[in-house]
Amino acid sequence: MSEKISEYTTSVTALASGDLMDVSKLISTSPDVYQSQKLNYSVLISELNNDLTINNLGNSDLTSTANSRYFYLNGSTSSNFLKFRNSDSISILSLLGDKSVIFGNVANPVTMQFNIDAADATGDLWYRNVSGNLQRLAIGSSSQVLTVAGGLPSWATVSAPNLGSANLTSADNARTFTLKSGGTASQNLQFLNSGGGNLLTLYGNKNIEFGSSSNTLTEFLINLSGTAGTFRMASGSNLYAIYYDAPAFNFSIRSATSYKVDIFGGTGSIVTTGDTSSGYYLNKIGGTPAAALYNNKGSNFYMANSAGTRLINIETVNGFGHVVGGWAVGLAYSIVPTARLQVKGSGSTSATTTALFENSASVAALKVKDDGYCIIKANNAAIASGDLSNNEMSFYIDEGTNHCVVKVKYSSGTVKTGTFNLT
């Protein structure tokens, strides 16, 4: 028996080399034999643990002698997983049964580094090719943009690489920029200067604003060319156009029916043509002036008929105004005046005043009643002789003597008076 125990003792020593068959022999040996030989169980257990443990998994690399190895999770949901953690139990990589792969977690994101191809360079991109594999796209050249060609990403050079400094050129006949749907002022396109000031805003509610209350424009310039409606405005079916005559710097505003306003920059005059069908004109009919305001040392204003015949001239000479020609004033007056100034009343009652002349204090000096009577104001004191010019006269009422006194200044300057008795 002692020889057998010695053999088994030698087998225990051999456990360090991983001979599990010797372990089975020892287990089948009667316990009293171990006890009688005082076999060291702690040595046996230690050797068994070493023999049943994969060689130093925590510190050594794993090497497979098979062509392929598989690790099967216990299920196909996110609750079935294999996780790799660092020494602080922070998740680095999780392989989930639902075919998800998670790097790190929300609280502890990881740093990703790919060393995929020996030709890798800073700025390279990787994309999925038609085989489902990652394929490297080398970094493009300066000013190139990432585009799609043949269903795959690629680098390309655009015609206007610097949008902020270069002009934009379109190869199409028409381009459209559509604002976000809504049709209100909040949907808009703004053009700002370098300081953020608003230059032009196009609103979805069909309003256009130049500048803003906080960024007013210093100049609004429209460069027009030619004579054929270079600036047009429309209101419904009515179209208004501004025609520009470059050499004379003249403008003409015309509607679809040719009613127009002409602005002559060379002469500084404005000519308007009204509704020619009803016979009302202002300033000009065709080539014939109907009314004009001009300045030839007197700032004169005249009114003419459609034939150009001047009917009324208002002339200023030495600061005083003169009416040249007949001028009719009144209601529904439709006849040619018979005097330079003719006033016609309504012809209703004697209480109606046809003409009224007042002083600066609104005191009536002369009233012409519609029934033909004239009322003249008479003061109760004589006018000063110096206030009368030669060949002028005035009268007053002397209430103390019941006389109407007439005061006359002759052409020689002599002043005389005459009286009428009042009873």
RODRENSE-917312 format. One record per residue: x, y, z of N, C-alpha, C, O in turn. Coordinates in steps of 0.02 Angstrom, whole numbers, plus 50000, padded with zeros to 5 digits. Layout:
residues N
XYZXYZXYZXYZ...
***
This chain:
residues 423
500414994050000500005000050000500435006350000500285011249966500975005850040501425011750041501715013349974501855019149959501805008449932502065009749865501535013149821501685017449780500905011049832500365014149793500265021449811500175025749768500305022649877500235029549900500805033749873500705039449851501395031049873501975034649846501865036249772502065041549748501545031549738501405032849666500915038549658500985042749614500415038549700499905043849696500195050549719500005055849694500665050149766500985056349787501375059449730501365065449720501705055149693502055057549634501565060349583501715065249548500975057349579500455059949532500205066749553500055070949510500165067849618499955074549642500445079849621500245085349601501075078249625501585082949602501515084349528501655089849505501305079249492501225080049419500615084249399500525085949341500185085849449499585089949433499765096649404499385099649366500365099049421500575105549395500625105549320500575110849288500725099649290500755099249217500085097949185500025097549124499555097449227498885096849202498665089849186498245089049142498915084749219498715077849206498095076349247498155074349306497495077149218496875076149255496735068749268496345067249313497035064249232496925057149243497175055049313496855051049346497735057849335497985056349401497505058749455497445055649508497155064149441496665066649490496105061649499495895060349556495875058749444495335053849449495545047649489495145044749525496175045749483496425039949521496445041549595496275037349637496635047649611496665049549681495965049749712495875047849770495485052249673494805052649700494525045749714494145044849762494715040749673494455033949683494795030249740494565024849759495325032949768495685029749823495305030649888494995035849899495325025749930494965025949994495225031750037495835032850039494775035450070494975041150111495435039150168495885042950187495335032950198495765031250254496485030250233496945031050273496565028550168497245027950143497575034850141498155035550161497175040150117497465046950117497645049150187498165052250200497175047350234497295049550302497905046250332498305049350368497985039650317498555036150347499215038550319499725038250353499195040950259499815043350228499905050850237500405053750215499395054150272499415061350286499515065450221499955069750216499075063850172499115067550108498895074850119498405075950155499235079650091499085086850099498525088850051498635089749991497895089450080497315091050038497355098150009497135099249953497635102850045497675109750019498095110049956497955113849910498635105849955499035105649895498635102749837498685105049781498235097549854497835094449802497315099249773497245099649712496955102949816496445107649792496765113149751496485115049699497335115649773497675120949735497865118549666497795122149617498125112349663498315109649599497715108549554497765109349493497145106549584496535105549544496295112149515496105112449456496295117549555496075124149530496515126549473496265129249423497165125549481497605127649427497495123749364497555126349308497335117349372497245113049314496585114449278496545113449218496055116749315495395117949286495305125049262494785126649233495785129449273495725136449253496095137649188496655135249179495775141549141496115143349079496735147349097496705151749140497275145849066497915148449087497925156049091498015159449040497835158849152497935165949166497545170449118497845174649084496865169549114496445173249065496485180849076496445184649028496565182949138496565190149151497185193649128497155199749119497725190349119498355193749104498695191549039499145194949015498485185749012498825183248952498365183448891497755183348898498665183748832498285183448770497985176548761498255171548786497435176248724497115169848708497315167848638497305171848592497495161648631497695159248565497285153048549497235148348588496985153248488496575147548467496955143548415497265146248369496915136948424497225132548375496715130448322496895126948274496075132448331495555130848281495465136748233495645142448249495185135148173495095140448123494555145348143494585151148123494075143248182493525147648202493295145948271493325140248293493065151048306492785150248373492125154048377492045159148343491655151748416490995154948424490855155948497491025151848540490515161748512490255162848579489505164248571489305169048538489095159948602488375160548594488065163748656488165161548712487675169348643487305172448697486685168248712486445164448670486435168948772485845165148794485205168848776484835170948820485065169848711484465173248689484605178248635485185179348615484075181448609484145186148553483825192848568483585196148522483815194948631483545201448650484095205648681484655203248692483925211948696484425216448726484625214348796485125216748822484235210048828484405207748895484925202148893485205200348945485055199548833485585194548825486195198148796486175200448739486735198648835487285202748812487955200148840487985196448888488465202448807489155201348831489475208248836489505211948787489725209948895490005216548906490745216048925490965211448960491115220848900491815221548918491885227948958491685233348935492155227449019492215233249064492945234349084493355229749081493095240549105493755241749132493775240049205493295237449233494335241349237494415239449308493955243249354493855241249412493665248849330493185252649370492465250649355491995254249373492375245049321491715242349302491325246949255490715246749253491685251249218491365255549168491345251949102491845249249078490745251749072490645248049010491025251148952490995257148941491395246948917491765249248858491435246848794491355250748747491225240548793490905237648734490375232748756490495228648800489775233348725489225228748739488985225648674488845229148626488945218848674488675215148617488005212348638487985208148684487455214448606486785212848628486485207548582486645207148523486035203548611485705198248572485255200848517485105197048471485025207148521484595209948468485005212848410484755216748370485645210948407486105212948354486335220148360486545223248311486305222748421486545229548433487255229248462487435224648498487645234348444488315235048471488365242048501488245247048467488555242448565488575248848599489275250048625489565245748659489555255748608490205257748632490095262548691489805267948682490335260648750490245264848809489515265348828489115261048811489345270748864488645272248880488565279748886489045283548877487945281948901487795289148901488225292748953488485298148940488295289649011488665292949065489415292549054489795296549081489635287549015490355286549006490495285248932490605279448913490495290448890490645289448819491375287248810491805288748851491495283848755492165281348741492495285448687492165289148650493145284848682493525287948628493635282748573493885277248586493425284548512493465279848456494105281248415494255286948400494445276148399495025276648355495035270748308495035264948330495045272148242495055266848192495725267048155495925272048126496065261648157496665260748117496505255048068496675249248079496185256948013495905251947968496355250547909496435244747889496655255747882497035254947820497715258347830497755263647860498215255247803498885258247809498925264847772499365268947787498465266047724498465272247685498045277747718497975283147690497775276447778497355281447813497725288047820498335288247833497345293547812497625300247822497115304447859496515302847860497335309947888496885314447923496355317047875496505319547821495725316647896495175319047855494855313747811494355315147779495125307647809494815302347770494125300547798494015301147858493685298447754493015296247773492915288947755493235286347710492475285647792492305278647778491565278147765491165281347800491375274247716490665273347699490535266047682491005262247670489915264047680489715257247664489695256447589489365260247554490055251447564490035250247492489465245447474489075243547517489425243447411488865239247388488885232347420488365228947422489465230147445489525223647477489375223947552489395218847586489215229847577489075230547648489685231347690489645231147752490265232347659490885233247696491085240647698490875244647656491495242347748491755249147752492285250147699492725245947688492235256047666492735257747615492965264847627492575269247642493615265847620493915272347634493835277147575493935275347518493645283447592493635288947543494165293947565494085297247616494695294547526495245298947544495005306147546494555308047510495315310247589495145317247596495225320747529495705319447492494755325347514494785329047451495265334947454495615335947504495255338947401495685344847396495345350847426494735350747438495715356147439495435362347466494895365147419494965365047358494345367547450493775370647416493315365447383492805367347355493485358947387493035353947361492465352647411492545353947470491905350047385491325348447427491165341147418491315338147366490845338147468490645331247465489985330747427489495334047444489965326547376489365325847336489245318447323489605314247351488755316747283488585309847267488635308947192488365312847153488995303847171489065302147100489005294647093489395290947124488535292347053488435285147043488205281647106488355275647114487855285047150487615282047211488125281547266487985278547318488715284347257489245284047307489515291047321489505295347277489745292247383490015298847399490675300047364491065295447352490795306347347491425308247314491535315647325491085319347343492145317747312492335324847317492285327947248492455324847198492045334347246491975337747182492105345147193492025347747248492305348547139492425355747140491815359347113491575357647058491545364347150490965368147129491185374347090491755376547096490715377147049490885382847008490975389147049491355393547029490625389747106490685395647149490885393147219490455392547262491535391647230491735388547292491655393147352491535390847408491725399747343491695404447398491055408447392491045413747360490525406047422489865409147415489865416247440489495420447414490255417747492490245424447520490605429647479490485435647488491045427547433491435432447395491345431947320491475436847285491125426247295491065425347223490345426147199489875425247238490265427947136489605428447107489315421447096489685416647087488655421047097488315414747084488075414647012487755419346990488225409346977488025408746907487595402546899487785397146920487015403346867486565397746857486595395646784486595399846739486615389046773486595386446705485885385546681485775383946622485385386546725484685385846706484395392646687484645397946708483855392546648483525398746628483165401946687483095408046689482935398046734482545400746789482735397246854482875391246854482745401046907482865398346973482315400747020482085406347013482095396547067481555398347113481785396947184482055391647199481665401847228481775400947299481095401147333480755406247330480895395747365480235395247396480305395847471480685392147503479935400647500479935401447572479555395747606479155392347573479665394847669479305389847707478555391347704478355397147705478145386147700477425387047693477145390647753477395390047809476615394547742476295398347795476015404847770475465406847791476375408247726476125414447697476055420147746475625424447736476465420447798476435425847847477115429347848477585427247816477145434847887477765438747891478325434747925478915436447916478145429547963478675425647997479055421247948479605419047963478765419847889479135416347836479445421547791479085424747752480095422547794480405428047757481115426247738481425421747766481365430047690482065429547668482375436347677482125441247650482925436747715483235443047731483945443547701484305438547697484115449447679484795451047657485085456147705484805461647712485625454447739485915458747791486605461147769486945457847729486815466847797487505468947785487965465547836487725461647877488605467047833489085463647876488965465047950489175461147992488615470547966488465472048035487805469348059487605470648115487465465448017486825462448036486235467048022485675465348040486355472747990485805477347974485395474847915485665472247866484735475647920484285473147869484295477647808484155483647813484465474847749484455478547686483815477247647483515481847620483605470947644483015469047605482705462947637483045458247655482035463147645481665457447672481085455847625480695460247608481035449547605480475447047565480035442847611480265437647636479415444947622478975441647670478485436947634478305437947576478285431747671477815426947645477125429847635476725427047596476955435447668476295438647658476315443647601475875448047596476815442947556476865446847494477055454047506476895458347465477385455547562477655462147574478405462147561478745457047570478655467847539479375468747528479595474947567479285480247562480115474247607480345479747649481085481047634481505476547635481225487347620481915489547610482165492847674481865497647698482715490247701482965492947764482505491147821482075486747815482585494547877482155493547935482165499847977482545504547963481735500048029481715505948072482375507048108482555512748124482725501648122483375502248157483965502448109484525503548130483835501248044484375501347994484105504547931483985501247880484015511147934483745514747877484255515247821484855515347833484005515347759484455515647702484705522747690484335527547700485315523347670485595529847653485445531847581485455537747563485295526847539485145528347469484755522547439484915516747450484235524347402483855519247365483925520947291483645525947268484295516947255484485518547187484185513447139484265507447149483845515947087483585511747034483915514146969483805519846948484295509946938484625511646875484175509346817484135503446802483855514246784483415512746728483765514346663484215518546661483565510946610483885511946545483355511546491482895507446494483415515946441482955515746384482315519446398482255523046448481825518646354481195522346359480595517746363480025520146358480695511246371480135506546366480015503046433480255497546443479655506346477479395503346538479885499146577479775493146586480425502046601480925498046637480735497046710481045492946744480245500646735480015499746804479265499646802478945504546781478955494146825478235493246818477925491746886478225488246928477325494246896476925492646954476225490846931475955493846885475935485646962475275483346942474835482847004475055480647057474205484746996473695483947048473105480547015472715483646979473045474047028472535470246993472685470046919473225467946899472205472146878472305472246805472605478846781472755479446722472685483746825472955490246806473715490046812473995488446865474045491746757474775491746755475025498846746474805502446701475485500746789475785507446785476535506546773476865502546806476785510346727477485509746708477825516546711477525521646696478465516446731478875522446731479355521946672479755517346667479295526746626479735526946568480275532146581480135537546608480875530546563481435534846578481785536846515481985532746474481855543546506482215546246449482905548546474482965553846505483415544446461484075545546491484385552246475484625555646521484405554446411484765560746397484475566846433484845571046458483805567246434483485573146464483295572146537483045576746569483415566046563483245564346631482505565746644482315569046693482085563246600481365564046606481035557446625481275552146605480495557846663480115552046683479395552846660479125558346659479095547346642478395547346623478055541546657478255535746647477525542946696477145537746730476495536846691476105541546685476375530946667475795529746623475415523546645475715518646669474765523746636474355517846649474205514446583474435516446530473805509146587473635505446527473245509746477473245508246417472895515046501472495519346457472875525746438472575530346411473525525946451473975531346430473875537746469474155542846449473485537846523473475543846565474155544246599474385539146625474465549946600475155550146621475335556446659474975561446659475905555946693476225561546726476935561846699477315557046705477115567546670477775568446643478175573046689477945578446707478775570846706479225574746747479835576346705480215571946685479935582746691480475585046648481045587446692481015592846722481575583446697482135585246739482525591146713482795595046752482555591946646482945597446618482645604246633483005609046647481975604746629481645611246640481335611846709481115617246728481325606346747481045606646815480295607446815480025610346862479945604846766479215605646761478875598846765479175593646751478235599046784477815593146788477205594246745476865599346751477065589446701476485589846657476065583646669476315578046667475415584846683474955579246693474395579546643474185585046623474155573846621473595573346575473055569246607473185563546629472455572046612471905568646645471485564646597471725562246546470855563946615470385559946576470165563946515469735568246520470465562546457470325566346397469625565246371469355569446335469305559646390468635558346364468115562946395467605564446363468225565346457467735569646490467895577046483467505581246503468475578546454468635585546441468955589146498469005595346495469165585746550469505589046605470255587946597470485582246592470625593446598471335593046585471715596846637471455601546668472325594946647472775598646691473455598946658473765593846642473685604946648474355606346623474445605346548474745609646515474195599746520474365598546451473865593846418473645589046449473695595246356473295590746314473695589446252473765593946210473965583446245474395582246188475015586746193475385586346241475105590946142475665595646143475475602646163475895607046163474835603846181474585610546197474505611446272474115607746302474845616246303474745617346375474045619746390473785624146355473725616946440473075619146463473135623246527472725627646540473645621746566473785625646626474525624746641474795619246634474845630046661475565629446673475775634146728475475639546737476275632246765476575636546815477305637346795477675632446790477505643346785478185644346761478475650646793478115654346827479095651846782479445657446813479835661146759480355658746736479585667046740479965671346696479985678346727479685683146702480355678646782480455684846820479825687046857479835692346889479275683046854478675685346888478285679846921477795681246954478485673446913478115667746940477385668246921476945668846964477255667846857476575668746832476225662046824476545656846815475575662146827475165656246819474605657946770474275663146776474505653546722473975654946675473555648746663473795643146673472945649746642472485644346624472265645546552472095651046532472275640046514472095640446443471585635146427471495630346465471245636046370470785630946347471155625646307471765625946300470785620746280471105615246244471465617546181471905614046156471285623446155471625626146097472255629946115472615632246070472385630646179472975634246200472855641646211473325645246228472235644046203472075651146213472055652546288471705649346326472455657546308472475659246379471845663146398471705668346369471475660546446470875663746470470995667946532470705673246540471415665546576471555669046639472305668946650472625663746647472585674746662473285675346682473315678346752472985683446765473685675346795473825678246860474565680046860474995675546861474715686446859475395688746852475605692446915475215695946946476225691546933476505695046990477025699946965477505697946931476935706146981477415711346962477575715447025477135718247056478215715647041478445719347100478085717047164477955721047209477935710547167477625707847227476875708447230476575706347279476555711347178475835712147177475535707447125475835706347072474945704847139474615700347093474105703947049473745708347072474085701946985473605704946938473255699246901473565694246883472605700146890472215695346851472125698246782471835703646774472375694746732472335696946663471835692446627471915686346627471335695446595470815691546563470205691046607470205693546664469675687946582469055687446621469085681646670469335676246655468805682946729468785677846781468095677946812467885682846842467745672446804467075671846831467085667846895467395662546898466735670446946466695667047010465965666247028465585671147024465765660347046465065659447066464865652147061465285647747050464225650947070463955644247070463685642647001463325646646971463855636746977463595634246913463685639246857463245640146815464265642446857464395647546805464615643946741465085640046742464265645446686464405641846624464455646346564464475643946507464475653046574464525657646517465195661246519465535661446571465375663946462465995667746458465915674246497465415677746487466375675946543466285682046583466315688246538466685688446489465925693346558465895699646520466375704946549466415710446523466725703246603467185708046633467805704146657467815698046658468305708046676468915704846700468765700546762469065695246771468315702846804468105699046862467345699546867467075704946875467015694046862466285693846864466085688846917466285683046916465655691246964465415687047018464675685947008464295690747000464465679747009463765678146998463505674247058463815669347079462935676447086462645673047143462175667547121462085666047062461865664447173461425658847160460725660947140460345657047112460545667447155459885669947135459315667147175458775666247148459425665647238458895662547278458465667747314457895668847293458715671047366458325675847405458755681947419459365681947407458435687247446458805693247463459275692147521459735696047531459155686847560459595685447617460255682447594460725681947634460305680347532460915677347507461405682747485461215687447450462035682047507462555686847489462945684147429463215678647432462965688047376463325686047316464075687447324464485683247307464235693347351464935695247360465005698647427464555702347448465565697647460465685700547525466415702547528466865698647513466535708947549467205711547557467285713647630466895717647655467795710847663467915712147734468615714647745469065713447704468705718347801469375720347819469715714847860469455709347867470315716447887470695711347923470355709247988470495703948015469905713448013469535711748074468875708348058468455707648103468785706247996468165702847973467555707347978466985705047984467665713947973467115718747971466925719847899467355721547858466285718847882466055719447813466095726747790465805731147821466445727847734466485734547705465995735247647465745740647634465865729647611465405729847554465075722947547465405717747548464415723147541464025717147528463615718147465463295723347455463645713147422463215713047362462705707547372462875701647373462065709647379461535704747392461305701847326461375704847273461005695847331460795692347271460195695847237460055694547179459835700147276459265703847246459485710447214459065714347192460155711647212460405717547178460595723347222460895728147199460415723047286460585728447331461315727847352461605722447358461615733947363462295734347387462295737747455461945742847463462665735247502462705738047569463425740247579463885736147575463515746847594464175749647603464235752047675463785755447700464785750247707464885752447776465085759847777465515761947738464765763847822464925770947829465145772247900464785770847948465755774947909466005776447975465695782947999465395786547959465775784548064465485790748092466015795948104465925800448145466585795448069467115800548073467445801148005467465796347967467705806947990468005808247925468665804547918469025803547967468825802447857469455799347842469995804647843469865810347825470595802847862471145807547861471305809447789471305805247745471435815847777471565818347709472165814847678472175813647618472665813247720473255809847693473115802847668473515800047630472555799747690472395792947667472075792947599471995787647568471885798947574471585799447507472125801347456472525805847469472135797947400472565799947344472175804547298471565805147305472525807747252472175812247204471635808347167471715802547150471075811947156470495809047120470165803347160469865798947130470235803347226469885798447268469405802047314469475808047328468905798347337468395801147380468185796047433468305790047424467875798447487467615794247539467045798047572466995804147565466625794447607466075797847642466005794747712466235789247725465665798547755465535796247823464895799547845464635803947811464625797547903464005800247930464165804247993464475801648040463945810547993464015814748052463365814348090462885817948074463335810148139462715808748175462505814748217461905815648230462985818848238462805824648279462405829848240461965833048268462555830748174462205835848134461725832748084461425836248044461655826148086461225822548039461405824047967460985825647925462055823547952462295824747885462675818647859462995815147898462655817547795463095812847760463615817247726463455821347683464245816247745464775820647722465205816847671465425811247684465325820047614465745817247562466405821147562466395827347562466965817547563467615820747564467975818647500468035812747484468225823847462468505822747396469195825947393469305831247422469665822547357470315825547344470375826347269470345821447232470465832647247470515834147175471185831447147471615829047183471225832047080471845829847048472435834347066473005832347060472275840347089472805844947111473015843747183473505846547206472635839547218472785838147288472355842147335472415841347396471915846347310471475850347352470935845847380470645841747344470785846547445470275842547479469675846847492469735852447518469075844347474468445847947486467935843047512467985836947503467415845847547466885841747575466205844447554466135850447539465715840047553465025841947540464575837947585464755832447606463965840747601463525837447648462845836347618462615840147575462515831147643461815829747626461425829547691461645826347740460865832947692460465833047752460105826147760459855823347711460085823747820459745817347835459155819047879459225822547929458565816547861457965817847900457655811347923457135811347956
***
